[in-house]
Amino acid sequence: MAPVSVFRVALLVSFSVFLTVVLGFGLPALLNAAMTMLGLPETSVTECIVLLYLVFVLCVATPRIPRGLVEVKGKAVFITGCDSGFGHALAKHLHKLGFTVFAGCLLKDKGGEGAKELEEFHSDRMKVVQLDVCSEEQVNQAAQYIKDNLEDSERGLWAVVNNASVSMFGEVEFTSMDSYKQVSEVNLWGTIRITKAVLPLIRRAKGRVVNVASMYGRIGNVLRSPYCVSKYGVEAFSDCLRYEMKAWGVKVSIIEPGNFIAATSILTRDSVASMANKLWNEAPSNVKEDYGKAHFERHMALMRSYCSCGHKDVAPVMDDITDAIMSRRPYTRYNPMEPHWWIRMQLVTHLPGAISDLLYF
Ligand SMILES: NC(=O)c1ccc[n+]([C@@H]2O[C@H](COP(=O)([O-])OP(=O)(O)OC[C@H]3O[C@@H](n4cnc5c(N)ncnc54)[C@H](OP(=O)(O)O)[C@@H]3O)[C@@H](O)[C@H]2O)c1
């Protein structure tokens, strides 16, 4: 990651001081006004600080308040993209918890390692399905297979986890229209295609739709427009679906992981290097000239650096997806990410753009 500039640090510190002053002086006045209106005695600064601290503790502690779990026995879950990464780990994890798992693998028919490993469970509760989420035919076949192989088709399918994805990067002028379409074909249209195919079964179970988006479904970044466009779409689709599904008793959750690149196969230093070569070779000559090789290399080095930092363990994502599937009251959004990304996401989504742009770009 690029070092934080002195200017940026100064800006962050000034912003914190500003917040402290506003809260320190403004909050007591606000509370006192509320107390007066309610005919209660005035509050002190100490009481305000205690109140703020209480709110903070409640925010931090709330996710830990038990919300009850659903019974696992007889429930089935369908996961896409189980060849590697989160999907592969989740298939094993949910199987261990007692779920029947329909694991969609892109490379099952081609003897992919991930699919083989899951097939070697030789378990009635681990069913590996050939699945390219871009193929209408394969999606319909998978949905039919699930329907035919549910323990009790009347009870329906408890959950679908839309996890399959590809990642591409590059500045807008270096990214071809085909690349934009390719990424959204898997990440966005694939999610919608799968959801539509199994929604009747999910509705029957009053079950769960869990869509794996990304922090890049909430915030943008340089070089990430093909991926961000697809993940913002997943967020929009999930929100609309959640409103519609409320009447059916189906809960829709979005998982927004931060950087887990080092823990999965989504990007590797090798894949970054070959995508970088392709980007440069296929870029229009005027774009190469205007941006220059040095600028391009600097950005590619930034992409490579993402491959070795961030979380190295998928456990936080597994815990959140499991909660979305098993909790009686799942959250709408889960944010398994490092604190600095979480703070960035809050600032970018809550502050005026003019301020957050200054902080981060
Ligand atoms: N890792 C992170 O840092 C991170 C951060 C935020 C969000 N996410 C999201 O987390 C989810 C899982 O990603 P991951 O990190 O576990 O990456 P991953 O290891 O690459 O897993 C994605 C899986 O999707 C499969 N896939 C690709 N195209 C497909 C298609 N057309 N049909 C069906 N399956 C397809 C891939 O198969 P192949 O390997 O054979 O291509 C791969 O097994 C994705 O939605 C991703 O966007 C990941």
The ligand as an SDF file (V2000), in Angstrom:
LIG
                    3D

 48 52  0  0  0  0  0  0  0  0999 V2000
  -11.0440  -12.5770   -1.7180 N   0  0  0  0  0  0  0  0  0  0  0  0
  -11.3730  -11.3260   -1.4860 C   0  0  0  0  0  0  0  0  0  0  0  0
  -10.5460  -10.4930   -1.1020 O   0  0  0  0  0  0  0  0  0  0  0  0
  -12.7930  -10.8810   -1.6890 C   0  0  0  0  0  0  0  0  0  0  0  0
  -13.1290   -9.6070   -1.2370 C   0  0  0  0  0  0  0  0  0  0  0  0
  -14.4200   -9.1710   -1.3960 C   0  0  0  0  0  0  0  0  0  0  0  0
  -15.3610   -9.9910   -1.9830 C   0  0  0  0  0  0  0  0  0  0  0  0
  -15.0030  -11.2210   -2.4240 N   0  0  0  0  0  0  0  0  0  0  0  0
  -16.0490  -12.0350   -3.0510 C   0  0  0  0  0  0  0  0  0  0  0  0
  -16.0810  -13.3070   -2.4430 O   0  0  0  0  0  0  0  0  0  0  0  0
  -16.5880  -14.2600   -3.3790 C   0  0  0  0  0  0  0  0  0  0  0  0
  -15.6710  -15.4560   -3.4510 C   0  0  0  0  0  0  0  0  0  0  0  0
  -14.4300  -15.0400   -3.9830 O   0  0  0  0  0  0  0  0  0  0  0  0
  -13.0440  -15.7040   -3.5730 P   0  0  0  0  0  0  0  0  0  0  0  0
  -12.2060  -14.6340   -3.0330 O   0  0  0  0  0  0  0  0  0  0  0  0
  -13.2880  -16.9310   -2.7970 O   0  0  0  0  0  0  0  0  0  0  0  0
  -12.4500  -16.0130   -5.0290 O   0  0  0  0  0  0  0  0  0  0  0  0
  -12.1470  -17.3710   -5.7680 P   0  0  0  0  0  0  0  0  0  0  0  0
  -11.2590  -18.2250   -4.9370 O   0  0  0  0  0  0  0  0  0  0  0  0
  -11.6490  -17.0090   -7.1320 O   0  0  0  0  0  0  0  0  0  0  0  0
  -13.5900  -18.0340   -5.8660 O   0  0  0  0  0  0  0  0  0  0  0  0
  -14.5410  -17.6630   -6.8350 C   0  0  0  0  0  0  0  0  0  0  0  0
  -15.0390  -18.9250   -7.4700 C   0  0  0  0  0  0  0  0  0  0  0  0
  -16.0150  -18.6100   -8.4720 O   0  0  0  0  0  0  0  0  0  0  0  0
  -15.7560  -19.4640   -9.5830 C   0  0  0  0  0  0  0  0  0  0  0  0
  -16.2930  -18.9560  -10.8220 N   0  0  0  0  0  0  0  0  0  0  0  0
  -15.7450  -18.0420  -11.6850 C   0  0  0  0  0  0  0  0  0  0  0  0
  -16.5360  -17.8880  -12.7510 N   0  0  0  0  0  0  0  0  0  0  0  0
  -17.6110  -18.6970  -12.5650 C   0  0  0  0  0  0  0  0  0  0  0  0
  -18.7620  -18.9930  -13.3360 C   0  0  0  0  0  0  0  0  0  0  0  0
  -18.9890  -18.4120  -14.5330 N   0  0  0  0  0  0  0  0  0  0  0  0
  -19.6590  -19.8910  -12.8460 N   0  0  0  0  0  0  0  0  0  0  0  0
  -19.4480  -20.4940  -11.6540 C   0  0  0  0  0  0  0  0  0  0  0  0
  -18.3620  -20.2830  -10.9010 N   0  0  0  0  0  0  0  0  0  0  0  0
  -17.4550  -19.3840  -11.3450 C   0  0  0  0  0  0  0  0  0  0  0  0
  -14.2500  -19.5550   -9.6330 C   0  0  0  0  0  0  0  0  0  0  0  0
  -13.8570  -20.6850  -10.4000 O   0  0  0  0  0  0  0  0  0  0  0  0
  -12.3860  -20.6620  -11.0700 P   0  0  0  0  0  0  0  0  0  0  0  0
  -11.4210  -20.5410   -9.9470 O   0  0  0  0  0  0  0  0  0  0  0  0
  -12.3090  -21.9480  -11.7600 O   0  0  0  0  0  0  0  0  0  0  0  0
  -12.3830  -19.4760  -11.9770 O   0  0  0  0  0  0  0  0  0  0  0  0
  -13.9070  -19.6950   -8.1600 C   0  0  0  0  0  0  0  0  0  0  0  0
  -13.9670  -21.0240   -7.7470 O   0  0  0  0  0  0  0  0  0  0  0  0
  -16.7300  -13.5020   -4.6880 C   0  0  0  0  0  0  0  0  0  0  0  0
  -18.0630  -13.0900   -4.8610 O   0  0  0  0  0  0  0  0  0  0  0  0
  -15.8180  -12.3070   -4.5170 C   0  0  0  0  0  0  0  0  0  0  0  0
  -16.1790  -11.2290   -5.3220 O   0  0  0  0  0  0  0  0  0  0  0  0
  -13.7460  -11.6920   -2.2940 C   0  0  0  0  0  0  0  0  0  0  0  0
  1  2  1  0
  2  3  2  0
  2  4  1  0
  4  5  1  0
  4 48  2  0
  5  6  2  0
  6  7  1  0
  7  8  2  0
  8  9  1  0
  8 48  1  0
  9 10  1  0
  9 46  1  0
 10 11  1  0
 11 12  1  0
 11 44  1  0
 12 13  1  0
 13 14  1  0
 14 15  2  0
 14 16  1  0
 14 17  1  0
 17 18  1  0
 18 19  2  0
 18 20  1  0
 18 21  1  0
 21 22  1  0
 22 23  1  0
 23 24  1  0
 23 42  1  0
 24 25  1  0
 25 26  1  0
 25 36  1  0
 26 27  1  0
 26 35  1  0
 27 28  2  0
 28 29  1  0
 29 30  1  0
 29 35  2  0
 30 31  1  0
 30 32  2  0
 32 33  1  0
 33 34  2  0
 34 35  1  0
 36 37  1  0
 36 42  1  0
 37 38  1  0
 38 39  2  0
 38 40  1  0
 38 41  1  0
 42 43  1  0
 44 45  1  0
 44 46  1  0
 46 47  1  0
M  CHG  2   8   1  16  -1
M  END
$$$$
